[in-house]
Amino acid sequence: MSSSAIIAHSIDIQRHLSRLSSTSVISELVASKLLIGTHDGSFHCDEALATSLLLLLPKFEGACILRSRNPGLLESCDTVVDVGAVYDPTKNRYDHHQRDFNVILEPFQTKLSSAGLVFKHFGMQILSEVISPPYDDDTLRVFYRKVYQDFVEHIDAIDNGIAVSLEPPRYRITTTLSDRVSYLNPSWNEPQTPKIMNERFKAAMSLTCTEFLSYVDYLSVSWWPARSIVINSIKGRYSVHPSGSVIILDQYCPWKDHLLELEAEVRFKFSI
């Protein structure tokens, strides 16, 4: 448990989003272009997030998003998400619709969607790319778990039809990120040409990527710097009470997640 100063690192959200704004979403092959393939027609939150996350990686800079269910077109893509019935990272294929698919991101138990698969394989690299200056690997692993648990996992669950509770819900929440992406699909009584669908999908990519970057920015600027306050309070606990079982924070901060994790390190329960 290090007590070294924890500084806030930030994310240039607009710079990363500008890469998405210059991305072409197409329905036909384009020569000499990197291609990220996904299915056409109605879209969902998981493939919108999966494709936008890939675009944050330098290896996919300048790539086009090809939306199609044509196996021949998808075969020409450099990577494919959410379509094709193949999960094979060695071939850059990340679909989750196979009958026998049951991949998770340990220690979590939710079956992954295409968003979870991309985050599973590229999440650490994506985080190191977007946070400036980058954190060390140990800190990035904390972010990796936190981002999956608090941001990606519910997208996986919703896409796979996994309810948040075993009990019947008492009310409906209609403003989740998955809901808002769904609303970007053209209505039944609106035109639904491939061009319109591709433009709407690009808007969905921008929405999901904005939410992702904003959440990571919150973790980096606000949540993580609070860790040093909690650490210092734990170190000074014996000055509060001889038992060392009580800590007092020097100031308000998002402390609860850090305390629960650090409690396990020092193997002690504290009273707040």
C-alpha positions, 0 to 999 in steps of 0.5 A: 500500500503506497502512500506516494502522492496520487495526482489527477491525470486527465483525458482529452475527450474532444481529441479522441472524439474527433477521430470518430467524427472523421470515421466513415461508416459504409456498406461496401468495401473500400480499397486500401482501408482498414475495416472494422466489420459489424452487422447492418440493420438495427444496432445495439449499444454493445457493437456501437461501443465495441467499434468506437473503442477499437477506433481509440487504438492507434492500430485502427486509426483511419479505419472504416466501419463496414456494416453488413451481414454478407460473409464475403464482405465481413471476411475482408475486414481486419476485425469483426465484432458482433456478427459472424458467429466466431469468437477467435482473438487470433483472427480478430473475430469477436462475436458472442451469438454462438450457442455454446458461447459463455465467455466472461471477464473474471472475476465477474460472472456476466456473459460478455457481449461484443463490447465486453469482448473488445474490452477484455482483449484491448481494455488495458491498451485503450486505457493507457492510450486515452489517459494522459499521462498514462498510469503504471500497469498496477494502477491501470489494472485497478481502472480496468476492473473498475471500468468493466464493473461500473460501465461495461458489465451492464451493457453486456448483461442487457445485450445478453438479456440478463436481468439486474435482479431475480425479483420482478422489477418494480419500475422501468428505467428507460434512460440507460446507455443501451436505451439511449442507443436504441432510440437512435435507430430510426422509428418504424415510420421513418426512412431506413435506408442504409445511408440513414442507418449508417449515419445513425450508427455513427451517432451511436458510436459517438454517444457510447464513446463520449460516455466511456471517455467521460467515465474514465475521465471521472475515475482519473481526475476525481475517483483515483486521487481520493485514494491517497486521502484514504490511505493517509487516514488508514495510516493515521488511524492509531492517532484517532483511537488506540484500537486502530479501528476508526479512521477520519478522513481529512476531507470529503472524497469518494472513499467507499470503494477505496476503503473496501479494497484497502481493508482487504489489504490491511485485513481490518474493518474500520468504523466511519 
